[in-house]
Amino acid sequence: CARAAAGGVAIVPEVDLPGHCFAALAAVPALRDPDDRSGAVSVQSFGDNVLNPGVDATRPFLEAVAGALADLFPSPWLHVGGDEVADGAWSRSPAAQAYAAARGIEGSSAVGAAFMAEIIELVSATTGRRVGVWQEAAESGALRPGEGYVVGWKSSADCRRLAAAGHT
């Protein structure tokens, strides 16, 4: 990182949350809702590969991951993802449904947006870093303009729309 910084380059680590977490869920069984019967399958063909916001172990895990990344990378940014959460994620998870009920929301999209907003706030509060996200996090409303940067990847029209909405 020091060599990159000397050359004017900031290395921004990326950890994709809440999806793309198959390895974390396999390594830390406490992150799973044992009663989850959602069966959602990611575009990469992984079943139930999303962190569950209703599981007690999730927040401490996220705090540890954010802290470790902040310790390793001096960049003012941490890219936290927010993309490719499978349709139906959390739909049959009692823990996620309790999370949704406590917030007065329904459906996987609403759970994902609320959870991603909490991840963004957690990273900011615990590390002092700003976040980068994939376009889905901005489109869901989890990241508001001015809170971080957005990486559009689906089309140039999407990128123009996100920029016109005030995202950088």
Solvent accessible surface area in square Angstrom, and as a share of the most:
residue,aa,sasa,rsa
1,C,64,0.38
2,A,86,0.66
3,R,217,0.79
4,A,23,0.18
5,A,63,0.49
6,A,94,0.73
7,G,61,0.59
8,G,72,0.69
9,V,87,0.50
10,A,62,0.48
11,I,73,0.37
12,V,52,0.30
13,P,11,0.07
14,E,85,0.38
15,V,39,0.22
16,D,33,0.17
17,L,8,0.04
18,P,3,0.02
19,G,0,0.00
20,H,67,0.30
21,C,8,0.05
22,F,88,0.36
23,A,77,0.59
24,A,24,0.19
25,L,4,0.02
26,A,66,0.51
27,A,79,0.61
28,V,54,0.31
29,P,97,0.61
30,A,65,0.50
31,L,0,0.00
32,R,90,0.33
33,D,17,0.09
34,P,109,0.69
35,D,81,0.42
36,D,31,0.16
37,R,138,0.50
38,S,19,0.12
39,G,48,0.46
40,A,10,0.08
41,V,91,0.52
42,S,6,0.04
43,V,116,0.67
44,Q,77,0.34
45,S,91,0.58
46,F,84,0.35
47,G,36,0.35
48,D,34,0.18
49,N,5,0.03
50,V,15,0.08
51,L,0,0.00
52,N,6,0.03
53,P,19,0.12
54,G,26,0.25
55,V,20,0.11
56,D,136,0.71
57,A,30,0.23
58,T,3,0.01
59,R,122,0.45
60,P,78,0.49
61,F,45,0.19
62,L,8,0.04
63,E,65,0.29
64,A,64,0.49
65,V,34,0.19
66,A,5,0.04
67,G,27,0.26
68,A,50,0.39
69,L,28,0.14
70,A,14,0.11
71,D,129,0.67
72,L,124,0.62
73,F,47,0.20
74,P,93,0.58
75,S,5,0.03
76,P,78,0.49
77,W,62,0.22
78,L,1,0.01
79,H,9,0.04
80,V,2,0.01
81,G,0,0.00
82,G,10,0.09
83,D,11,0.06
84,E,49,0.22
85,V,45,0.26
86,A,13,0.10
87,D,141,0.73
88,G,28,0.27
89,A,1,0.01
90,W,3,0.01
91,S,53,0.34
92,R,149,0.55
93,S,0,0.00
94,P,75,0.47
95,A,23,0.18
96,A,0,0.00
97,Q,77,0.34
98,A,65,0.50
99,Y,13,0.05
100,A,3,0.02
101,A,78,0.60
102,A,84,0.65
103,R,109,0.40
104,G,70,0.67
105,I,43,0.22
106,E,158,0.71
107,G,45,0.43
108,S,27,0.17
109,S,99,0.64
110,A,33,0.26
111,V,1,0.01
112,G,15,0.14
113,A,21,0.16
114,A,25,0.19
115,F,7,0.03
116,M,5,0.02
117,A,36,0.28
118,E,62,0.28
119,I,1,0.01
120,I,13,0.07
121,E,107,0.48
122,L,2,0.01
123,V,4,0.02
124,S,53,0.34
125,A,72,0.56
126,T,69,0.40
127,T,27,0.16
128,G,65,0.62
129,R,42,0.15
130,R,106,0.39
131,V,1,0.01
132,G,0,0.00
133,V,0,0.00
134,W,54,0.19
135,Q,0,0.00
136,E,37,0.17
137,A,2,0.02
138,A,9,0.07
139,E,75,0.34
140,S,56,0.36
141,G,44,0.42
142,A,3,0.02
143,L,1,0.01
144,R,144,0.52
145,P,68,0.43
146,G,55,0.53
147,E,55,0.25
148,G,1,0.01
149,Y,50,0.19
150,V,20,0.12
151,V,50,0.29
152,G,22,0.21
153,W,116,0.41
154,K,108,0.46
155,S,51,0.33
156,S,73,0.47
157,A,56,0.43
158,D,28,0.15
159,C,52,0.31
160,R,154,0.56
161,R,119,0.43
162,L,11,0.05
163,A,63,0.49
164,A,93,0.72
165,A,64,0.50
166,G,40,0.38
167,H,19,0.08
168,T,115,0.67
